[in-house]
Amino acid sequence: MPSNCKIVVDRFRCAYCGACVSVCKNDANELVETFLVIDESKCNCCKLCVKVCPMNALSVESSEG
């Protein structure tokens, strides 16, 4: 379910710990090799992943406009 916001990954901060993957109820987050990939078509922008990230590597970007 697409929404009007986007979760952005700071690749320099991300420790690839998987906390965001385990908390996502829509299976939108996936660790692929050394990258966190967020499937925007599955993400409903609930921001749970942003809240649980111990490295503050995730942020919300509004796509309104």
N, C-alpha and C positions, 0 to 999 in steps of 0.2 A: 504494500500500500504506500505509494509515493506521498510525500508530504512537502510542505513549503520550507523545509530546512534541510541542511546537510551536515552530517558529522564529518569533521575534518581530522586527519591523523597527522600529528607532528612526528615524522619519522626519526628525528633526532632524539626525541624524548621517549618514544615507544620502546619498551623493554621486551615486547613480544611474550608477555607473561600469560596471556590468555584469559585474564579476568573479564575483559569485555566480551569475549566469545562465550564464556560460560553463563553470563547474565542475560544475553540477548534471547528474548522469547520468540523472535521471528527468524532466527538463524541467519541474520544479515551479516554478521561478522565472521571472518574466517582468516586464520593464519596460513599464509601460503609462502613457503620457504622462509624468507626473512622480512615479509611484508604483511601488514594487516590490511585486508581487503574488506571494504564495506559495500555490500550489494544494495545500492540505492533503491532498487525495485522492491526489496523486502523490508527496508528500514522504515519504521513509522515515526522516527525521531522522538522516541520516549525518553531518551537521554540517560537511560540506566547505565550504559557503557561509559558515558562521560563521568558519571558519579562514582563508579567503582574503580576507575583507572588510577593506580597508585602513583603513576608518573605524570599525571595531568597532561597526557599526550593527546587527548581528544577534546575537541571544542565544537561548538555549534555555529554554523554559518547560515544565516537567513538567506533564502533565495527569493524573497519577495521583491517586487519591484517592477 
